[in-house]
């Protein structure tokens, strides 16, 4: 489960970085679009939530052994 959580967080991190790069490269025009801004914020919040969940989850589930 931990690998899935980390992979999902990585995907959302890459999407957030891509959004921020696009904003920088297109002279902030996408930042004026409320839908684009909303998607960037939601992606970033998901990424932060995933990072928080991954930090809490133990590396090995000793109960399964």
RASUL-V223297 format. One record per helix or strand of 2 or more residues. SS is the DSSP state (h for helix, s for strand). FROM is the first residue (numbers start at 1). LEN is the number of residues. If there is no record, write none. Layout:
# RASUL-V223297
ss = {SS,SS}
from = {FROM,FROM}
len = {LEN,LEN}
This chain:
# RASUL-V223297
ss = {h,h,h,h}
from = {2,30,34,62}
len = {24,3,23,3}
